[in-house]
Every structure is written in structure tokens, then in C-alpha cells.
Amino acid sequence: MSEMNHTGLIADYIQGRMAARLEKLDKDAEKSRRECVADMAAIADLEIKISEARASEVARYAPKIWISDAAIRAKQISFVSHPIKFTHTDAKGSSCYVANLGWGGDDKYLTSTTLFSPSVDVVGNAAALDVASFLQLTVGGKNLAHCISIGDMSSFVPFMQDEVQLEEWKFGFTQALVDKKLKSHSLAKQLYFPISDECYHLISPLYSSSLAQALYLRIAESRYSEPAKELRKLKRENKFSPLTTVDYLNVAVQTFGGTKPQNVSQLNSGRNGKSYLLSCQPPAWKTSIAPPSGNKKAFWREFDRRAWRTAKALKAFLVNVAESDGTKSIRDKRAEWVDELIEILFQYAAEIQNMTEHSGWSTESNLSRAEQLWLDPFRQDDQFQIERQAKEWQRKIAEQFSGWLNHKLADDKLVMKDSEYFEWRNLLNRKLSRLEDDLSFEFGMERASA
């Protein structure tokens, strides 16, 4: 017998479905009344039909009646971890339920065996998914399906007519839990794996819906949860938070089921057919960089190579909303793109500044004085350091960035004026000033310790 009983949840679930059904009947009835408001005989006949329909629905949702119907329909669904219809929506083969998911595999790899609490999916007739939701009612970490699988029907006793009916319910619901006869299908993936000269194993790899669900929930939490939104808001406002933002880069979205994701599986329906794919690209060869001491435009040319995709995306966004009235959401989105460009700029500058083994490289460079003062902070030159502390160079760097960005965004539908120029300049100047204050502090600490 289960230590915690599901009886209350069963009653509430059936009552909730009845309430939803009656609400729809009431709305349809009200619409029908408005259509025959002038015909008294028709109204009287309509009220009789409405009353009969309502009484019929109430009777259908009497607990023992609904449970009996659900037990009959249970054979139309199956609890699974690897549905076959993710491979092809018309595949008629078997899905699989792996009961020992989460057995603690090598956590260096993202697999279903590393899931601590894997979600169980449901496949079958979409019209019977209410039965799946019913069997997933959970108390104390145990759902109804688990209780039924171990023969515990105590939660159903208050609703039964007699022991015979209870056994019928147990048999019916068990049909959703038992393993069906395994079979493949022509639309399923099939691999012939040789084990001898003339003998093969036929392997049919299946998509792990449980793993897809875990990945979807993790990424959705990092993007759309209230704490994540608040953290990004603080980041945009340059405010401190002891917490860390989590970003999943280069994520692709794969959809299953088209306009009817419920035909693939229950979890797929809950995700609106979407599943996330992490990037599996191999590491790209990264050439060691050298200080940009050659051409006088070397620094901004390399920055342009790194930032052009982001600038292009910002331009496309601004062109798309050019005819729209300025709204907070548009301004916030624009700010996000510009912040990303500034992050790319600062990242590239930091790579150069951290080349301490090349300290003083700017003495032989063709870069502007402002760029030298920014990018070669540890140059041993008293006059150079005096100019650097004066910080006039920061305004010039900000002006160069503003000119670059206005040039990148120029378009027939998008005229960049002085107001935009000054906006970019002032924004970068503020961020650069704060960044340099931090760098000066760290440099001072290093010198003191030396």
C-alpha cells in the first residue's frame, strides 16, 4: 500500500476536466440562445437539449464512470523514454521505455544515463493523452502509474463499485505500462552491424525524448526564468550581482510534428514541437595573435572581422523596425546588440593588453596615439604613462568606435545622424572609463606587491 494516497488528486483531476467541459457547453449554449432569441418555442426546445446535454456530461464525469472509460482507453497510449515518431512521424514501429535511465553514467558526456530524474514521455492516440496526464498524478514522488505497476490500487478503492470493477481498472491501466511486442518499421532508422562474415545485428537507434526534455528545460530556465531576466537587466544597466548569467551559445532549434506536435509525443506537444541542439562543431584552429603593429588600420580591421556578423544583425533589426514607433522593447533590443559589439571590442583589446611579453610593442607601431595608449598599458615610458593617465585617449577611441558603427549601419532606410554618433560615443566612453579604472587598480596592486 502506498504511504501517501492519490485519492484526492484523482477526484480533483476528474472534477477539473468536468468543469472545463461544462464551461465549454455553457458558452455554446449562450451562443445558441442569442441565435434564437425571438422564437419562444425554439428557446424552450433548446433549454431542454441544453439541460439534457449538461446532465449527460455530469453523469459521464462521475468518478467511477470516467475511470472505467479511462481504463478502456489506456491501451491507446504507452509510456516511453525513446519514441519512434521523432525519427519519422509516420513510423509505425515500437517506441521503447528504458526504466533505468539515470543510472549514473560518465558525466563527461551528455547522455540519458546522466539524468537524475528523467521525464517519462507518452505516445499513442492524442485523444487519450488525458489518460496519460491522469496516470502521472504524483504524490510523494510517486505517480499513479508507478502505484498501478506494483499492484497498489488503494487510491481507487473509494470510487469502485466492487472488487471486480477494481480489477478491470487495474488490467486496463496496466496496458499503458506493459512492453508491447517490439518491431521496427521501414521509416525507422536501421543499422546492420556485422558480428561475423554472414551475421548482423539490426540496430534501430531511437531519439531520447527524456534527454531532449531535460536539455529544453535547462536552456529555457537560463533564458526565460525570472531570475535570468533580472540578471540580464542588471547586466545591461551595468549593476553588480553576485550571481552569474548562464548562456548557451550556438544553439539550434529542431521542430517535430509540424502543426500537430501532439502526434509525436506528449512531451513534444508541451514543448510546442521544439527541441534544442547544442553545437557539435570541432574546435576551430586559432592562430596565435600578434600585436596589431603593422598597418595603421590593423586594429579596427581585425575588430571588423570579428564583429561584422553582430553589426549586420543589428542593422537588419533596425531596418526592420525603422517604420515603427520607438518603444522600450526596441530600445532594449538595440542596447543588447550594441553591448555585444562593445564586448567583442573589449575582448579583442584585452587579448592585446594581456600580451605582457610584448610590452612596449607600440613604440614601433603605426597605430594612432590613442590606440597605442589603450592597447599597450604596460609600456615602460614615463611620458607615455602620463598621457595614459590623462585619459584623453578614451574619448578618441570612443569616437573611432562611433564612426565605425555608424558606417556599418548606414542604409537607404536607416540614416545615422549625429545623435546616434554621440549615443555610441558616450556609451563606449563610460564603459571604457570603468574598465580602465579596474585595470589601473590591478596594475597598481601588481606594482605594490612587486
KETIVO-674395 format. One record per residue (C-alpha): x, y, z; residue in three letters. Coordinates in steps of 0.5 Angstrom, whole numbers, plus 500, padded with zeros to 3 digits. Last residue first. Layout:
N
XYZALA...
//
This chain:
450
613587487ALA607587491SER606595490ALA607594483ARG602589482GLU597592486MET598599482GLY596595476PHE590592479GLU587599480PHE589601474SER586596470LEU579597474ASP579604473ASP581603465GLU574599465LEU570604468ARG573609463SER572604458LEU564603459LYS563611460ARG567612454ASN563607450LEU556610452LEU558617450ASN561615443ARG555611442TRP550616443GLU554622440PHE554618434TYR547616434GLU545624435SER550626430ASP546622425LYS545615422MET540615416VAL537608416LEU532606410LYS538608405ASP543604410ASP549606414ALA549601420LEU557600419LYS559607418HIS555609424ASN559603428LEU566605425TRP565613427GLY562611434SER568606435PHE573612433GLN570617437GLU570612443ALA578611442ILE578619442LYS575620448ARG579615452GLN585618449TRP584624454GLU585619459LYS590624463ALA593617466GLN595615459ARG599621457GLU603621464ILE604613462GLN607615455PHE611621458GLN614616463ASP616610458ASP616603460GLN610600456ARG605597461PHE598599458PRO600598451ASP593597448LEU590604450TRP596609450LEU598606443GLN590606440GLU590614443ALA597615439ARG594612433SER597606430LEU604605426ASN607601431SER615601433GLU614604440THR607600441SER611594442TRP613596449GLY610590453SER611584448HIS611579454GLU606583457THR601580451MET595581456ASN594588453GLN593585446ILE588580449GLU584585453ALA583589447ALA580584443TYR575582449GLN574590450PHE572590442LEU567584443ILE564586449GLU563593446ILE559590440LEU555585445GLU553592448ASP551595442VAL546589440TRP543589447GLU542596447ALA538595441ARG534590444LYS533595450ASP531601445ARG526596441ILE523594448SER522601450LYS519603444THR520608438GLY515608434ASP516603428SER518605421GLU525603422ALA523597426VAL526592420ASN532597419VAL534597426LEU534589426PHE538588420ALA543593422LYS544590429LEU545583425ALA550586421LYS554589427ALA554582430THR556579424ARG561584423TRP564584430ALA571579429ARG573582422ARG571589424ASP576588430PHE581586426GLU581592421ARG580596427TRP587594430PHE590594423ALA588601421LYS595604422LYS598598418ASN603594422GLY603594430SER597590431PRO600586437PRO601579435ALA595573435ILE596566436SER592562430THR586559433LYS584553429TRP577551431ALA575546436PRO570541433PRO563543432GLN558539436CYS554546438SER548544442LEU541542439LEU535545442TYR528541442SER521545439LYS515541438GLY511546442ASN515544448ARG509541451GLY507538445SER514534445ASN513532452LEU506529450GLN509525444SER509526436VAL502527435ASN502532440GLN507536435PRO501538431LYS503544427THR509541425GLY511534429GLY518536431PHE522542431THR529543431GLN532549434VAL540551434ALA544553440VAL551557438ASN552559445LEU548557452TYR549563456ASP549563464VAL549569468THR553569474THR550571481LEU554576486PRO550582482SER553589481PHE550594476LYS552595469ASN545597467GLU545592461ARG548587466LYS543588472LEU537587466LYS541581465ARG541578472LEU533580472GLU531576466LYS535570469ALA532571476PRO525571472GLU526565468SER527566460TYR534564458ARG537560463SER531556465GLU529555458ALA536552457ILE535547463ARG528546461LEU530544454TYR536540456LEU532536461ALA526535455GLN531533450ALA534528455LEU527525456SER525525449SER531520447SER531519440TYR532512438LEU537508434PRO535502431SER540496431ILE540490427LEU546485429HIS549482423TYR551475421CYS555473415GLU562474416ASP561476423SER558481428ILE557486423PRO552492425PHE546493420TYR544500422LEU536502422GLN533509422LYS525508422ALA521509416LEU521502414SER519500421HIS522496427SER518492432LYS518490439LEU512487442LYS509492447LYS512493454ASP507494459VAL505501462LEU499503458ALA496496458GLN497497466THR491502466PHE486497463GLY488491468PHE488495474LYS481498472TRP478492471GLU481489478GLU477495481LEU471493478GLN471486480VAL473489487GLU466493487ASP463499485GLN470503486MET471510487PHE474510495PRO478504493VAL482508487PHE488510491SER489503494SER490500487MET498498489ASP499493484GLY507495483ILE505498476SER499501479ILE503505484CYS508507479HIS503509474ALA499513480LEU506517481ASN511517486LYS515523489GLY511524495GLY504525491VAL504525483THR499525478LEU502522472GLN497517471LEU492522470PHE496526465SER497520461ALA489519461VAL488526458ASP493524453LEU488519450ALA485524444ALA493524442ALA493517441ASN500514442GLY506517446VAL508519453VAL514521455ASP517520462VAL522526465SER529523467PRO530525475SER538525476PHE540525468LEU547522467THR544516463THR541520458SER547522455THR551529456LEU558526456TYR563528462LYS558525467ASP560518466ASP554514467GLY550515473GLY544510473TRP539516470GLY535512466LEU534505469ASN527504466ALA528505459VAL522505455TYR522504448CYS518506442SER516501437SER514501430GLY509505426LYS514511423ALA509516420ASP512522424THR519520423HIS525519427THR522523433PHE516518432LYS520513435ILE519515442PRO525514447HIS523514454SER516511454VAL510511457PHE505508452SER498510450ILE492507446GLN491501452LYS489507457ALA483508453ARG479502457ILE482505464ALA480512462ALA473510461ASP472506467SER476512471ILE470517468TRP464512470ILE467511477LYS469518478PRO462521475ALA465525469TYR460522465ARG454523469ALA456531469VAL456531462GLU450527461SER446532465ALA449538462ARG447535455ALA440534458GLU439541460SER442544454ILE437540450LYS431542454ILE433549454GLU434549446LEU427546446ASP424552450ALA428557446ILE426554440ALA418555442ALA420562444MET423564438ASP426571438ALA432570442VAL434564437CYS441566436GLU443569442ARG441563446ARG445559441SER451563443LYS450562451GLU449554450ALA456554447ASP459558452LYS455554457ASP458547454LEU465550454LYS465551461GLU462544463LEU468541459ARG473545463ALA469544470ALA469536468MET476536467ARG477540474GLY473535477GLN476529474ILE483532477TYR481534483ASP478527485ALA484523483ILE488528487LEU484527493GLY485519492THR493519491HIS495517498ASN501517501MET504511504GLU503507498SER500500500MET
//
